[in-house]
Amino acid sequence: MKRAPTIRLHAYFATQRVNHQVEYRSDAGVTTNMAESYFSRFRRMQYGQVHKFGIAYLNNYANEAAYREDNRRMSNGEMFGDILMKCAETRTSRDFCGYWQGNKRQIEQVIH
């Protein structure tokens, strides 16, 4: 399987760092708590629900984990209703239309 070219995220996003050997939070208020929470939930999703991530669809798994992280305080019923409305309002996906008939990605999809 081919891999897409590497995209340097710091070229597109402002990054700030915290040296945890020196401090928990920088003077500017920068912490890594949200990132650590996201990655923890992402790993839990991999081990507990999905079991195996394919590189070609990694961005879809990451988007799902981000949605769950952003809406973790919603009840299951509210989240179901929200997803149902989004599905009803969204056009047919070219990525997943015909998936079971063999229409699968050959390389990782990089969106920036």
C-alpha positions in Angstrom: 0.0 0.0 0.0 1.3 3.4 -0.9 1.6 6.2 1.7 0.7 9.8 1.1 3.5 12.3 1.5 4.2 13.6 5.0 2.6 16.9 5.9 4.4 19.1 8.5 1.6 20.2 10.8 3.7 23.0 12.3 3.8 24.6 8.9 0.0 25.1 9.1 -0.7 25.5 12.8 0.7 27.6 15.6 2.4 25.2 18.0 3.4 25.8 21.6 5.3 23.4 23.9 5.4 22.7 27.6 8.5 21.1 29.2 6.9 18.9 31.8 10.3 18.4 33.5 10.3 22.1 34.4 6.6 23.0 34.7 3.1 21.6 34.4 1.7 24.7 32.7 3.6 27.5 31.0 3.3 31.1 32.1 1.2 31.7 29.0 -1.3 29.0 30.2 -0.2 26.4 27.7 -1.0 22.8 28.7 -1.2 19.5 26.9 -4.2 18.2 28.7 -6.6 18.4 25.8 -4.2 16.6 23.5 -3.4 13.9 26.1 -7.1 13.4 26.6 -7.8 13.0 22.9 -4.9 10.6 22.4 -6.0 8.6 25.4 -9.5 8.2 24.1 -8.2 7.5 20.6 -6.1 4.6 21.9 -9.1 3.3 23.9 -11.2 3.4 20.8 -8.6 1.4 19.0 -8.3 -1.3 21.7 -11.9 -1.4 22.8 -14.0 -0.8 19.7 -12.1 -1.0 16.4 -9.2 -3.3 17.2 -7.3 -2.4 14.0 -6.9 0.9 12.1 -6.2 0.8 8.4 -3.8 3.6 7.4 -5.9 4.4 4.4 -8.9 5.3 6.7 -6.9 6.7 9.6 -8.3 10.3 9.1 -11.8 8.9 9.4 -11.0 7.2 12.7 -9.3 10.4 14.0 -12.4 12.5 13.0 -14.7 10.1 14.8 -12.5 10.2 17.9 -12.4 14.0 17.7 -16.3 14.1 17.4 -16.6 11.9 20.5 -14.1 14.0 22.4 -15.9 17.2 21.5 -19.3 15.8 22.4 -18.4 13.5 25.3 -20.9 15.3 27.7 -23.8 14.5 25.4 -26.1 11.7 26.3 -26.2 8.7 24.0 -29.6 9.7 22.8 -28.5 13.3 22.0 -25.4 12.0 20.2 -27.5 9.5 18.2 -29.9 12.3 17.2 -27.1 14.6 16.2 -25.4 12.0 14.1 -28.7 10.9 12.5 -29.4 14.6 11.5 -25.9 15.0 10.1 -26.3 11.8 8.0 -29.7 12.9 6.7 -28.3 16.3 5.7 -25.1 15.1 4.1 -24.7 14.0 0.5 -23.6 10.5 -0.5 -20.0 9.9 0.2 -17.8 9.0 -2.8 -15.3 7.4 -0.4 -17.8 4.9 1.0 -20.3 4.4 -1.8 -19.6 0.9 -3.1 -17.2 0.0 -0.3 -18.6 -3.6 0.0 -18.3 -4.0 -3.8 -14.5 -3.3 -3.7 -14.4 0.5 -3.9 -11.7 1.0 -1.3 -8.9 3.6 -0.9 -5.5 2.5 -2.1 -3.5 5.2 -0.2 -3.8 7.3 2.9 -6.0 10.4 2.4 -4.3 13.5 3.7 -6.6 16.5 4.1 -5.1 19.9 4.9 
